[in-house]
Amino acid sequence: MKVLLADDDPQMVRALAITLRARGYDVSTALDGADALARAGDAHPDIIVLDLGMPGLTGIEVITAVRGWSTVPILVISGRTESWDKVEALDAGADDYITKPFVIDELLARVRALTRRTTPAPAEASVVRFGDAEVDLGSRLVTRAGKPVRLTPTEWRILETLLRHPRSLVTRETLLTAVWGPTFQTDPSYLRLYLSQLRKKLEPVPAEPRYLLTEAGMGYRFVPDEDG
């Protein structure tokens, strides 16, 4: 498993690289945004772990650039704790966000969860259409009005779980388990952020969702066109 680790703190990069390599990961490192972007293109990592406040190119700029050609999982590690920093990173295409200082076991759990969720599933001849969106569950292709829609791995897993249970209530706990695994839980508020992103990409009117509905206090529901 190849990990690209990007942070402008050499001591942190060194310590994390040693820890990850000791657990069998193939680690490449970068100390600035431009180098991180170049290594992402050259090394084709299975996951990118990066800080937001890097010189050259910021973490947000790296995420945006990578999302132009890849759906590789991106885990942000940052000392920024404000909610809008997390929202900005997730909006740009990050899959998860962990604040510094963090426990190394939590970082490793998030890395495992993100890479586990991107393991290819057997192909299926199942296409779901709603509004002007079309989702091929077998090939994992999403289009809207005939144009490709890029989803992050986490966005895909949430959407796939909802689409495989049409009309059914999918609880927050079910989604958390489906996305991050049965032994790892993350902040349920992340689900609201990811659903907001999915609605922006797929709903005709994101502020008034027609297909990806919230069941207050319980979870979410996909309502196909035939229910209208």
Disulfide bonds with the S-S distance in Angstrom:
none
